[in-house]
């Protein structure tokens, strides 16, 4: 049986927002998230200017205290599916596998993009 090796690539450019979504059920969780966001702002890891990052972190803390933020993981999962949804059906499963970490990943948001590559061996038709 003849097999072909197909390399499937996707470049995902993402923006890292300092004020990530947090669960607001426990005020200490919101405060801990704020401290983490603030540290990212101060170290420059947020890819935003410091003033904007600190404002976003403060706004997220305030919204979390009011109970207005969703679960981060649920939002992440929705974004993952939405990102792959626009692809043809035969490519969608590979996209979801790449977004879940299968294959090779290189690059960074700060560097301009994340390169994801999944190599799949498929039978020749």
Secondary structure, 3 states (H helix, E strand, C coil): CCEEEEEEEEEECCCCCCCCCCCCCCHHHHHHHHHHHHHHHHHCCCCCCHHHHHHHHHHHHHHHHCCCCCCHHHHHHHHHHHHHHCCCHHHHHHHHHHHCCCCEEEEECCCCEEEEEEEEEEECC
